[in-house]
Amino acid sequence: MTEKAEGIPSYGNKSARSEVKTIDLDGVAIRIRQMGDGEATVLLLHGLGGDATSWTLNQKALAASRRVIAIDLPGHGGSSRSIGDGDIPAIAGLIAALPDALDIGRFDLVGLSMGGAVALELALHHGDRLRSLTCVSSAGFGEEINTDFINGYLRAETMQAMRPNISILFHDERRVNDAMVSYAVMARQNPDFRAGIRRMTDANFPDGTQRYTYTDRLQDLDMPVHLIWGRHDRIAPPAHAERLASTLPVTMIENAGHMPNVEAAEAFNEALEEILQDPSSG
């Protein structure tokens, strides 16, 4: 394992700083954005097509009393384009060594969308390290999934074409601004990135369904598991969470779509902070 620091750029609020590093895990480069310190550590996993900046509105708030590490998953952001088979077990396997590389003992794991399914896979195989698992608008809890966003994202070449695809992620489409759309257009221009996202889409969501579901394996998880969902999610149906409300703690974020951590950041941060302070509650 080798580690390369990339300076301390501004991240989110200009008064807050985060350290960006690239960690080499047996030839697979994983870029992380780290903020805060303390004995407690939280790892944040973004969704398909995103990167660590998906947590811009959350990382500073969560880092007030702990170490918070947002990861660029393989194939995304500044991480390696190496994705193995591109399926969820492969992506989980590529980052499984990261806690040891960062000298992390026990930690809390939070996954958004496809990152939630990756988190579930990690929890099943490395559960002894997890203090808690929180899945946010997550894949892995039912077969239904709306792949219109990612398919449109891969086709769009202009701001005008991209905007409707970003809008699917939100309940209030007025929240979509030019900066979001421009960021997506720029990322999509990289042909290696597009090829990797297409491969992951085909591997995990064939014909608009979810290949990997974990509801029948939840009993194998020894750590507290929490679900946070946007009430108006148009990608991963809220019904997936509602069906589990009798067995798992579920927090529905009102007036939010697929990314409640962005669209309703204050409510999301409060809900996640409560979980992290006492994972066994709920």
SULWO-V462836 format. One record per backbone hydrogen bond with DSSP energy under -0.5 kcal/mol. CO is the residue of the C=O (numbers start at 1). NH is the residue of the N-H. Records with the same first field share a line. If there is no record, write none. Layout:
BEGIN
CO = NH + NH
END
This chain:
BEGIN
2 = 24
4 = 22
7 = 6 + 20
9 = 18
13 = 11 + 16
16 = 11
19 = 21 + 34
20 = 6
21 = 23 + 32
22 = 4
23 = 25 + 30
24 = 2 + 26
25 = 28
27 = 29
28 = 25
29 = 31 + 80
30 = 23
31 = 72
32 = 21
33 = 70
34 = 19
35 = 68
40 = 67
41 = 108
42 = 69
43 = 110
44 = 71
45 = 112
47 = 50
51 = 54
52 = 55
53 = 56
55 = 58 + 59
56 = 60
58 = 62
59 = 63
61 = 64
62 = 65
67 = 42
68 = 35 + 70
69 = 44
70 = 33
71 = 46 + 73
73 = 76
76 = 79
80 = 75
83 = 86
87 = 91
88 = 92
89 = 93
90 = 94
91 = 95
92 = 95 + 96
95 = 98
97 = 101
98 = 102
99 = 104
100 = 103
107 = 131 + 132
108 = 43
109 = 134
110 = 45
111 = 136
112 = 115
113 = 116 + 117 + 139
114 = 118
115 = 119
116 = 120
117 = 121
118 = 122
119 = 123
120 = 124
121 = 125
122 = 126
123 = 127
126 = 129
127 = 130
129 = 107
131 = 224
132 = 109
133 = 226
134 = 111
135 = 137 + 228
136 = 113
140 = 214
143 = 210
145 = 147
147 = 151
148 = 152
149 = 153
150 = 154
151 = 155
152 = 156
158 = 162
159 = 163
160 = 164
162 = 165 + 166
163 = 167
164 = 168
166 = 169
167 = 170
169 = 258 + 259
171 = 173
172 = 175
173 = 176
175 = 177
177 = 181
178 = 182
179 = 183
180 = 184
181 = 185
182 = 186
183 = 187
184 = 188
185 = 189
186 = 189
187 = 190
189 = 191
190 = 194
191 = 195
192 = 196
193 = 197
194 = 198
195 = 199
196 = 200
197 = 201
198 = 202
199 = 203
200 = 204
201 = 205
204 = 211 + 212
205 = 208
206 = 209
208 = 145
209 = 211
211 = 213
214 = 217
215 = 218
217 = 220
218 = 221
224 = 133
225 = 249
226 = 135
227 = 251
228 = 137
229 = 253
230 = 233
235 = 146 + 237
237 = 240 + 241
238 = 241 + 242
239 = 243
241 = 244
242 = 245
244 = 247 + 248
249 = 227
250 = 252
251 = 229 + 253
252 = 254
253 = 231 + 256
256 = 232
259 = 262 + 263
260 = 264
262 = 265
264 = 268
265 = 269
266 = 270
267 = 271
268 = 272
269 = 273
270 = 274
271 = 275
272 = 276
273 = 277
274 = 278
278 = 281
END
